[in-house]
């Protein structure tokens, strides 16, 4: 949904996201910018991450998800 739609219908969007455990993808200029998530779903995800045997499954990724170049090795 667009940011304008999310703002215009905020209470309905929040009720739907929390009541139906849906994810709300908010777009600005057609690009995904934020996600609305039910509190219960967020807590469940956080718990899963905390109990995961590998807390950083992407070990070699940067915050944007791109692999870091290896030091001292030529491609």
Wavefront OBJ file of the C-alpha trace (Angstrom):
o trace
v 0.000 0.000 0.000
v 1.128 3.530 -0.571
v 2.125 5.753 2.322
v -0.877 7.972 1.524
v -3.234 4.969 1.821
v -1.571 3.866 5.069
v -2.003 7.360 6.517
v -5.589 7.762 5.326
v -6.651 4.379 6.701
v -4.211 3.943 9.601
v -6.672 2.536 12.138
v -8.075 0.009 9.631
v -4.590 -1.015 8.523
v -3.395 -1.541 12.104
v -6.532 -3.510 12.982
v -6.085 -5.745 9.948
v -2.357 -6.312 10.501
v -2.767 -7.144 14.183
v -6.051 -9.037 13.918
v -5.225 -11.174 10.902
v -1.459 -11.463 11.469
v -0.800 -9.917 8.092
v 2.234 -7.938 7.049
v 1.656 -4.427 5.710
v 4.207 -3.314 3.127
v 4.284 0.482 2.885
v 5.652 1.981 -0.323
v 6.967 5.470 -1.013
v 7.244 6.403 -4.697
v 6.604 2.742 -5.540
v 9.514 1.467 -3.463
v 9.059 -0.639 -0.320
v 10.029 1.594 2.596
v 8.542 0.066 5.748
v 6.678 -2.948 7.035
v 3.839 -3.014 9.545
v 3.855 -6.178 11.620
v 1.662 -7.364 14.487
v 3.415 -7.075 17.853
v 2.842 -10.785 18.506
v 4.480 -11.684 15.187
v 7.468 -9.446 15.886
v 7.935 -10.990 19.335
v 7.790 -14.462 17.796
v 10.428 -13.524 15.213
v 12.676 -12.009 17.876
v 12.342 -15.140 20.002
v 13.239 -17.307 17.013
v 16.326 -15.212 16.367
v 17.397 -15.344 20.028
v 17.115 -19.132 20.140
v 18.689 -19.706 16.725
v 21.935 -21.717 16.862
v 23.445 -19.320 14.309
v 22.551 -15.747 15.282
v 24.094 -14.347 12.079
v 23.191 -16.746 9.267
v 24.731 -14.394 6.726
v 28.035 -14.038 8.635
v 29.772 -12.400 5.656
v 27.046 -9.913 4.754
v 26.993 -6.194 5.196
v 23.860 -4.493 6.596
v 22.548 -4.108 3.034
v 23.001 -7.824 2.370
v 25.992 -7.618 0.044
v 28.849 -10.025 0.600
v 32.015 -8.488 1.999
v 35.173 -8.915 -0.072
v 37.621 -11.357 1.454
v 40.852 -9.839 2.644
v 44.107 -11.049 1.113
v 42.551 -13.145 -1.655
v 42.347 -12.402 -5.323
v 39.120 -13.294 -7.135
l 1 2 3 4 5 6 7 8 9 10 11 12 13 14 15 16 17 18 19 20 21 22 23 24 25 26 27 28 29 30 31 32 33 34 35 36 37 38 39 40 41 42 43 44 45 46 47 48 49 50 51 52 53 54 55 56 57 58 59 60 61 62 63 64 65 66 67 68 69 70 71 72 73 74 75
